[in-house]
Amino acid sequence: MRTIFVGDVHGCAAEFAALLARAGYDSAQDRLLLTGDAFSRGPDPLAVWRLLRETEAAMVLGNHDARLLNQLNALAKGRKPKVQYPDQDYTLNQLQPVHEEMLAWLRQCPLYIAEDAFLLVHAGIHPKRGLQGTRRNQFLKIRTWPPTNDLASPRWHDFYEPAHPLLVFGHDAPGGLVVKKRDGRPYLLGLDSGCIYGGQLSGYVLEEARLVQVESQQEADVWRRLA
């Protein structure tokens, strides 16, 4: 069985399908693991959901997923969900046919998936305290270190000493694709390469040590204006 990691999809279903094709995805012998933020902000979250269910993919919870989970919880309780930007209304409306099913699925998404060969998280881990010292909000949102809103600041992984054979994360579209190697093989991969903003959708085939990318079909600023 191969393990294929996929970076932040953000509703880009066409690119997701294209990446699976380029990776040679075979449902009989491959499993998919996503870095989170699969649905919100982009053009076709419902098609992304159907691909996830069809492939039986697993996913760690991202910050956009956590917000979507809160919104779906509110709807399930008969309350109006808290919506900050127009793209969130769009996502909720597109996903309306599967709200109940998706709510149950998002509730079981973990903050991390740890196996002997890798650690998968959405945003990252505490660079000094490691996996067990990482708080929920850091799993979802950590980007710079020390924490700051300045996107030009050093990243958390600039201070990370490898404690896992491979650490895979997403979340940081401004930082782009990150590949850090030791002895010729990656020990850290940041797979959010800004597909929703006109960049690429990135994936990685673990057993082949192979990076897979497809070009975005999105116009760079369309979804940014809605957020």
Secondary structure, DSSP 8 states (H G I E B T S, - for coil): -EEEEE---TT-HHHHHHHHHHHT--TTTEEEEE-S--STTSS-HHHHHHHHHHHT-EE---HHHHHHHHHHHHHHTT------SHHHHHHHHHTGGGHHHHHHHHHT--SEEEETTEEEESS--BTTTBGGG--HHHHHH--BSS--S-TTS-BGGGG----SS-EEE---GGG--EEEEETTEEEEEE---BGGGTSEEEEEEGGGTEEEEEE--S-TTHHHHT-
